[in-house]
Amino acid sequence: MDSNGLTQILMIVLSVMIILLIALVFVYLFLKLRSMNKGEKATKIKEKDQAKAKETQKGIKSGASAYNKQSIFDFMEFDKVEDNMIVQKNGKRYIMAVECQGVNYDLMSEIEKISVEEGFQQFLNTLRHPIQIYIQTRTINLEKSIQEYKTRVKAIEQQYNQKVYEYNKMLQSNEEYDKGQLDRTYYELTKQKNLYEYAKDVIDNTEKMSLNRNILNKKYYIIISYMPEEASSETYDKEELRNIAFSELYTKAQALIRTLSGCSVGGKILNSNDLVELLYVAYNRDDSEIYGLDKALKAEYYDLYSTAPDVFQRKIDALDEKINENAIKLANEKIEKIKAKSKTQKVAEQREANMDDLVSQMAQILLEENRRQVGTEVVNEAISEIREDDAKRKKGGKTNEEANKKATTRTRRSAKQ
């Protein structure tokens, strides 16, 4: 290799090294600038946090409250509850919840477990839209049950006192009662006494259970959502969007309930009041054990929640009433129409059924009226022949006229042959 070729190779290698060196310099500068920008952003964020902390401390010191109704609604992440739906993002998202009643899988036989698993697989395979599973743990409040029990026990106690009074009256009465009557009354008294004592024991045990705050109950929900603006590009008003959302969510919820029934899981759609209770427990876990939803509503704590009457239920009731009225109206119209036609229809049916007899009677009347012109012998023969035909027809035979027609037809056929 000559000196010129070696020089060219060295020049090429030198050029490549210079290019690599320049590229490394650019990469270094880029990383340096990026780290500097991150440091500046972190410094700014730190300064903002410090400023917010100072403002918060000032607000606490001054006793000022920065919370208002709008900020609370933003925190709860929903606007209102209406038509069995939770409305979010100013009507851009609607949510419906399905409460599921679970089954005790551990107590099932192997065949039942396989059936439940297959049903759950079918439920998963039929899903065509996203769902969320929400589990809410609630403390069981037995106060309402205790009040109901006490009301029933009072009625049982009154019946027991009445039986005691009747039995003592029978014993103290001067009237003679046989042993059978006294035994039956004493038996009814004993039965009522046992029922009363059993009811009192139930109340006592239930009140003891209510003192234990560790009695928990888990509730399972399937949450489905719908965004009307994603489903169609057309423009609708809020009322139409709400109706579309309700129809879509209700259809999806019913489909979920049907598929869940295949794995022995029952389900129901939560109404507006149930949704309010669900949200109340979710955002007031501590207070919900002390103040239930009923107490909160009576104390007017519902100012933070917005509920609406079930519009679609009212629509269903109105439609049912209208259908009932139209059905009654249609039935009355048909009845009147049938009544109007019944008389003439009966007459027509009777005449149609007795047409041959009426024709015979009319023919005999005409012959009698024209006896002089036609002749007595001819009229008598014609009337007797008509009567013979009537008798044969009633017996199911052929009349003379039909027999003559048949004979004439046979004669014509034989003549043609």
C-alpha positions as CSV (number, residue, x, y, z in Angstrom):
1,M,0.0,0.0,0.0
2,D,1.4,3.4,-1.0
3,S,1.6,6.5,1.3
4,N,-1.4,8.2,-0.4
5,G,-3.8,5.2,0.4
6,L,-2.6,5.1,4.1
7,T,-3.1,8.9,4.4
8,Q,-6.7,8.6,3.1
9,I,-7.5,5.8,5.6
10,L,-6.1,7.9,8.5
11,M,-8.1,10.9,7.4
12,I,-11.4,8.8,7.3
13,V,-10.7,7.4,10.8
14,L,-9.9,10.9,12.1
15,S,-13.2,12.3,10.6
16,V,-15.2,9.5,12.2
17,M,-13.6,10.1,15.6
18,I,-14.3,13.9,15.4
19,I,-17.9,13.2,14.5
20,L,-18.3,10.9,17.5
21,L,-16.7,13.4,19.8
22,I,-19.1,16.2,18.6
23,A,-22.1,13.9,19.2
24,L,-20.9,13.0,22.7
25,V,-20.6,16.7,23.5
26,F,-24.2,17.4,22.3
27,V,-25.5,14.5,24.4
28,Y,-23.7,15.8,27.5
29,L,-25.1,19.3,27.0
30,F,-28.6,18.0,26.5
31,L,-28.5,15.9,29.7
32,K,-27.0,18.9,31.6
33,L,-29.8,21.2,30.5
34,R,-32.5,18.6,31.4
35,S,-31.1,18.1,34.9
36,M,-31.1,21.9,35.4
37,N,-34.7,22.2,34.3
38,K,-35.8,19.4,36.7
39,G,-34.0,21.2,39.5
40,E,-35.7,24.4,38.7
41,K,-39.2,22.7,38.6
42,A,-38.5,20.9,41.9
43,T,-37.5,24.3,43.4
44,K,-40.7,26.0,42.1
45,I,-42.9,23.1,43.4
46,K,-41.2,23.3,46.8
47,E,-41.7,27.1,46.9
48,K,-45.4,26.6,46.0
49,D,-45.9,24.0,48.7
50,Q,-44.3,26.3,51.3
51,A,-46.5,29.1,50.2
52,K,-49.6,26.9,50.5
53,A,-48.5,25.8,54.0
54,K,-48.0,29.4,55.1
55,E,-51.5,30.3,53.8
56,T,-53.1,27.3,55.5
57,Q,-51.4,28.2,58.8
58,K,-52.6,31.8,58.4
59,G,-56.2,30.5,57.8
60,I,-56.0,28.3,60.8
61,K,-54.7,31.1,63.0
62,S,-57.4,33.5,61.8
63,G,-60.1,30.8,62.2
64,A,-61.3,31.3,58.6
65,S,-62.9,28.3,56.7
66,A,-62.2,28.0,53.0
67,Y,-64.8,25.2,52.5
68,N,-68.0,25.9,50.7
69,K,-70.8,23.8,49.2
70,Q,-69.2,23.7,45.8
71,S,-65.8,22.4,47.1
72,I,-67.6,19.7,49.0
73,F,-69.4,18.6,45.9
74,D,-66.1,18.5,44.0
75,F,-64.7,16.4,46.8
76,M,-67.5,13.9,46.6
77,E,-67.0,13.6,42.9
78,F,-70.7,13.5,42.0
79,D,-73.3,16.1,41.2
80,K,-76.5,14.6,42.2
81,V,-78.6,11.4,42.4
82,E,-81.7,11.1,40.2
83,D,-83.7,8.4,38.3
84,N,-81.7,5.6,40.1
85,M,-78.5,7.0,38.7
86,I,-75.5,8.9,40.1
87,V,-74.7,11.9,37.9
88,Q,-71.1,13.0,37.5
89,K,-69.2,15.7,35.5
90,N,-72.3,17.8,35.0
91,G,-74.2,15.2,33.2
92,K,-71.4,13.8,31.1
93,R,-71.2,10.5,33.1
94,Y,-74.0,8.4,34.6
95,I,-73.6,5.5,37.0
96,M,-75.9,2.7,38.0
97,A,-75.3,0.2,40.8
98,V,-76.4,-3.4,41.1
99,E,-76.4,-5.0,44.6
100,C,-75.5,-8.7,44.5
101,Q,-76.6,-11.3,47.1
102,G,-73.7,-13.7,47.5
103,V,-73.8,-17.4,48.1
104,N,-71.9,-19.6,50.7
105,Y,-69.5,-21.3,48.3
106,D,-67.8,-23.3,51.0
107,L,-70.9,-25.1,52.1
108,M,-71.8,-26.3,48.6
109,S,-71.2,-29.7,47.2
110,E,-68.7,-30.3,44.4
111,I,-71.5,-30.4,41.8
112,E,-72.9,-27.1,43.0
113,K,-69.4,-25.5,43.1
114,I,-68.8,-26.6,39.5
115,S,-72.2,-25.2,38.5
116,V,-71.4,-21.8,40.2
117,E,-67.9,-21.7,38.5
118,E,-69.4,-22.4,35.1
119,G,-72.0,-19.7,35.6
120,F,-69.4,-17.2,36.7
121,Q,-67.3,-18.1,33.6
122,Q,-70.4,-17.5,31.4
123,F,-70.9,-14.2,33.2
124,L,-67.3,-13.1,32.4
125,N,-67.6,-14.2,28.8
126,T,-70.8,-12.2,28.2
127,L,-69.3,-9.0,29.4
128,R,-69.1,-6.4,26.6
129,H,-68.5,-3.3,28.7
130,P,-66.3,-2.4,31.6
131,I,-67.6,-2.9,35.2
132,Q,-66.3,-2.2,38.7
133,I,-66.8,-4.4,41.7
134,Y,-67.3,-2.4,44.9
135,I,-67.4,-4.0,48.4
136,Q,-68.8,-1.9,51.3
137,T,-68.4,-3.1,54.9
138,R,-71.2,-1.8,57.2
139,T,-71.8,-2.1,60.9
140,I,-75.1,-3.9,61.5
141,N,-77.5,-1.5,63.2
142,L,-80.1,-3.6,65.1
143,E,-82.0,-0.6,66.5
144,K,-84.7,-0.7,63.9
145,S,-85.2,-4.5,64.3
146,I,-85.4,-4.1,68.0
147,Q,-88.2,-1.5,67.7
148,E,-90.1,-3.8,65.4
149,Y,-89.7,-6.7,67.8
150,K,-90.9,-4.7,70.7
151,T,-94.0,-3.6,68.8
152,R,-94.8,-7.2,68.1
153,V,-94.1,-8.3,71.6
154,K,-96.6,-5.7,72.9
155,A,-99.3,-7.2,70.8
156,I,-98.4,-10.7,72.0
157,E,-98.5,-9.5,75.6
158,Q,-102.0,-8.1,75.1
159,Q,-103.2,-11.4,73.7
160,Y,-101.6,-13.2,76.7
161,N,-103.3,-10.9,79.2
162,Q,-106.6,-11.4,77.5
163,K,-106.2,-15.2,77.7
164,V,-105.3,-14.9,81.4
165,Y,-108.4,-12.8,82.0
166,E,-110.7,-15.3,80.2
167,Y,-109.3,-18.3,82.1
168,N,-109.6,-16.6,85.5
169,K,-113.1,-15.5,84.6
170,M,-114.1,-19.1,83.8
171,L,-112.7,-20.3,87.1
172,Q,-114.5,-17.6,89.2
173,S,-117.7,-17.9,87.3
174,N,-120.8,-19.5,88.8
175,E,-121.5,-21.2,85.6
176,E,-120.4,-24.8,85.3
177,Y,-117.8,-25.5,82.7
178,D,-116.8,-29.0,81.8
179,K,-113.2,-30.2,82.1
180,G,-112.7,-30.2,78.3
181,Q,-113.5,-26.5,78.1
182,L,-111.2,-25.6,80.9
183,D,-108.4,-27.8,79.5
184,R,-108.7,-26.1,76.1
185,T,-108.6,-22.7,77.6
186,Y,-105.6,-23.6,79.8
187,Y,-103.8,-25.0,76.7
188,E,-104.3,-21.8,74.7
189,L,-103.1,-19.8,77.8
190,T,-100.0,-21.9,78.1
191,K,-99.2,-21.6,74.4
192,Q,-99.6,-17.8,74.5
193,K,-97.4,-17.7,77.6
194,N,-94.6,-19.7,75.9
195,L,-94.8,-17.4,72.8
196,Y,-94.6,-14.3,75.0
197,E,-91.6,-15.6,76.9
198,Y,-89.8,-16.6,73.7
199,A,-90.4,-13.2,72.2
200,K,-88.9,-11.5,75.3
201,D,-85.8,-13.7,75.1
202,V,-85.4,-12.8,71.4
203,I,-85.5,-9.1,72.3
204,D,-83.0,-9.5,75.2
205,N,-80.5,-11.4,73.0
206,T,-80.9,-8.9,70.2
207,E,-80.3,-6.0,72.5
208,K,-77.1,-7.7,73.8
209,M,-75.9,-8.2,70.2
210,S,-76.5,-4.6,69.4
211,L,-74.0,-3.6,72.1
212,N,-71.3,-5.4,70.1
213,R,-70.0,-2.9,67.5
214,N,-67.9,-5.6,65.8
215,I,-70.9,-7.2,63.9
216,L,-70.1,-6.3,60.3
217,N,-71.9,-7.1,57.1
218,K,-70.3,-6.9,53.6
219,K,-72.4,-5.7,50.7
220,Y,-71.3,-6.4,47.1
221,Y,-72.0,-4.0,44.2
222,I,-71.4,-4.0,40.5
223,I,-70.9,-0.5,39.2
224,I,-71.6,0.3,35.5
225,S,-71.1,3.6,33.9
226,Y,-72.2,5.3,30.7
227,M,-71.1,8.4,28.9
228,P,-73.7,9.6,26.4
229,E,-71.3,11.8,24.4
230,E,-69.1,8.9,23.6
231,A,-71.9,6.8,22.2
232,S,-73.1,9.3,19.6
233,S,-71.9,12.4,17.9
234,E,-75.4,14.0,17.7
235,T,-76.3,16.8,20.0
236,Y,-79.1,16.2,22.6
237,D,-80.4,18.3,25.5
238,K,-79.9,17.2,29.1
239,E,-83.3,15.5,29.3
240,E,-82.7,13.4,26.2
241,L,-79.2,12.5,27.4
242,R,-80.6,11.4,30.8
243,N,-83.2,9.2,29.1
244,I,-80.6,7.6,26.8
245,A,-78.3,7.0,29.8
246,F,-81.1,5.4,31.8
247,S,-82.2,3.1,29.0
248,E,-78.6,2.0,28.3
249,L,-77.7,1.4,32.0
250,Y,-81.0,-0.3,32.8
251,T,-80.5,-2.7,29.8
252,K,-77.0,-3.5,30.9
253,A,-78.0,-3.9,34.5
254,Q,-80.8,-6.4,33.6
255,A,-78.4,-8.4,31.4
256,L,-75.9,-8.6,34.3
257,I,-78.6,-9.7,36.7
258,R,-79.7,-12.5,34.3
259,T,-76.2,-13.8,33.8
260,L,-75.4,-13.6,37.5
261,S,-78.5,-15.8,38.2
262,G,-76.6,-18.6,36.4
263,C,-74.1,-18.8,39.2
264,S,-76.8,-18.6,41.9
265,V,-76.1,-14.9,42.7
266,G,-79.2,-12.7,43.0
267,G,-79.1,-9.0,42.1
268,K,-81.2,-5.9,42.1
269,I,-80.8,-2.4,40.8
270,L,-80.4,0.3,43.5
271,N,-83.0,3.0,43.5
272,S,-82.3,6.6,44.3
273,N,-82.7,6.2,48.1
274,D,-80.4,3.2,48.1
275,L,-77.8,5.1,46.2
276,V,-78.0,7.9,48.7
277,E,-77.5,5.5,51.5
278,L,-74.5,3.9,49.7
279,L,-72.9,7.3,49.3
280,Y,-73.7,8.3,52.8
281,V,-72.0,5.3,54.3
282,A,-69.1,5.6,51.9
283,Y,-68.3,9.2,52.9
284,N,-69.4,9.0,56.5
285,R,-68.1,5.7,57.8
286,D,-67.6,6.8,61.4
287,D,-70.8,8.8,61.7
288,S,-73.0,6.2,59.9
289,E,-72.6,3.8,62.8
290,I,-74.1,6.5,65.2
291,Y,-76.4,8.4,62.8
292,G,-78.1,6.3,60.3
293,L,-79.5,7.6,57.1
294,D,-83.0,7.9,58.6
295,K,-81.7,10.0,61.5
296,A,-79.6,12.1,59.1
297,L,-82.6,12.9,57.0
298,K,-84.7,13.8,60.0
299,A,-81.9,16.0,61.3
300,E,-81.7,17.7,57.8
301,Y,-78.1,16.5,57.2
302,Y,-79.1,15.8,53.6
303,D,-78.2,19.4,52.4
304,L,-75.0,18.0,51.0
305,Y,-76.8,15.4,49.0
306,S,-79.1,16.0,46.1
307,T,-81.9,13.4,45.4
308,A,-84.6,13.5,42.9
309,P,-87.9,11.7,42.6
310,D,-88.0,8.6,40.5
311,V,-89.3,10.2,37.2
312,F,-89.3,6.9,35.3
313,Q,-91.4,5.2,37.9
314,R,-94.0,7.9,37.6
315,K,-93.9,7.5,33.9
316,I,-94.4,3.8,34.3
317,D,-97.4,4.4,36.6
318,A,-98.9,6.9,34.2
319,L,-98.5,4.5,31.3
320,D,-100.1,1.7,33.2
321,E,-103.0,3.9,34.1
322,K,-103.5,5.0,30.5
323,I,-103.2,1.4,29.3
324,N,-105.9,0.3,31.8
325,E,-108.2,3.2,30.8
326,N,-107.8,2.4,27.0
327,A,-108.3,-1.3,27.7
328,I,-111.6,-0.6,29.6
329,K,-112.7,1.8,26.8
330,L,-112.0,-0.8,24.1
331,A,-113.8,-3.6,25.9
332,N,-116.9,-1.4,26.4
333,E,-116.9,-0.4,22.8
334,K,-116.7,-4.1,21.7
335,I,-119.4,-5.1,24.1
336,E,-121.8,-2.4,22.9
337,K,-121.0,-3.3,19.3
338,I,-121.8,-6.9,20.0
339,K,-125.0,-6.1,21.8
340,A,-126.1,-4.0,18.8
341,K,-125.4,-6.8,16.4
342,S,-126.7,-9.6,18.6
343,K,-130.4,-9.1,17.9
344,T,-130.2,-8.9,14.1
345,Q,-127.5,-11.5,14.0
346,K,-129.7,-13.9,16.0
347,V,-132.6,-13.3,13.7
348,A,-130.4,-13.9,10.6
349,E,-128.9,-17.1,12.0
350,Q,-132.4,-18.4,12.9
351,R,-133.7,-17.7,9.4
352,E,-130.7,-19.2,7.8
353,A,-131.1,-22.3,9.9
354,N,-134.8,-22.6,9.2
355,M,-134.7,-21.4,5.6
356,D,-136.0,-24.6,4.1
357,D,-139.0,-24.7,6.5
358,L,-139.7,-21.0,5.8
359,V,-139.6,-21.6,2.1
360,S,-142.0,-24.6,2.4
361,Q,-144.4,-22.6,4.6
362,M,-144.3,-19.6,2.2
363,A,-144.9,-21.9,-0.8
364,Q,-147.9,-23.5,0.9
365,I,-149.3,-20.1,1.7
366,L,-148.9,-19.0,-1.9
367,L,-150.7,-22.2,-3.1
368,E,-153.6,-21.6,-0.7
369,E,-154.0,-18.0,-1.9
370,N,-154.1,-19.1,-5.6
371,R,-156.2,-22.2,-5.1
372,R,-159.0,-20.9,-7.4
373,Q,-156.7,-19.9,-10.2
374,V,-154.5,-23.0,-10.1
375,G,-157.1,-25.6,-9.2
376,T,-157.9,-27.5,-6.0
377,E,-156.5,-30.8,-7.1
378,V,-153.2,-29.3,-8.3
379,V,-152.8,-27.3,-5.1
380,N,-153.5,-30.3,-2.9
381,E,-151.0,-32.5,-4.8
382,A,-148.4,-29.7,-4.6
383,I,-148.9,-29.2,-0.9
384,S,-148.8,-32.9,-0.1
385,E,-145.5,-33.2,-2.2
386,I,-144.0,-30.2,-0.3
387,R,-144.9,-31.9,3.0
388,E,-143.4,-35.2,1.9
389,D,-140.2,-33.3,1.0
390,D,-140.1,-31.7,4.4
391,A,-140.5,-35.0,6.1
392,K,-137.8,-36.6,4.0
393,R,-135.4,-33.7,4.6
394,K,-135.9,-33.9,8.4
395,K,-135.2,-37.6,8.3
396,G,-132.0,-36.9,6.2
397,G,-133.3,-38.4,3.0
398,K,-133.6,-36.9,-0.5
399,T,-136.5,-34.8,-1.6
400,N,-138.6,-35.6,-4.7
401,E,-137.0,-32.6,-6.5
402,E,-133.5,-33.7,-5.8
403,A,-134.4,-37.3,-6.9
404,N,-135.9,-36.0,-10.2
405,K,-132.8,-33.8,-10.8
406,K,-130.5,-36.8,-10.2
407,A,-132.6,-39.0,-12.5
408,T,-132.6,-36.3,-15.2
409,T,-128.8,-36.1,-15.0
410,R,-128.4,-39.8,-15.3
411,T,-130.7,-39.9,-18.4
412,R,-128.6,-37.1,-20.1
413,R,-125.4,-38.9,-19.3
414,S,-126.7,-42.2,-20.8
415,A,-128.0,-40.4,-23.9
416,K,-124.6,-38.8,-24.5
417,Q,-122.9,-42.2,-24.2
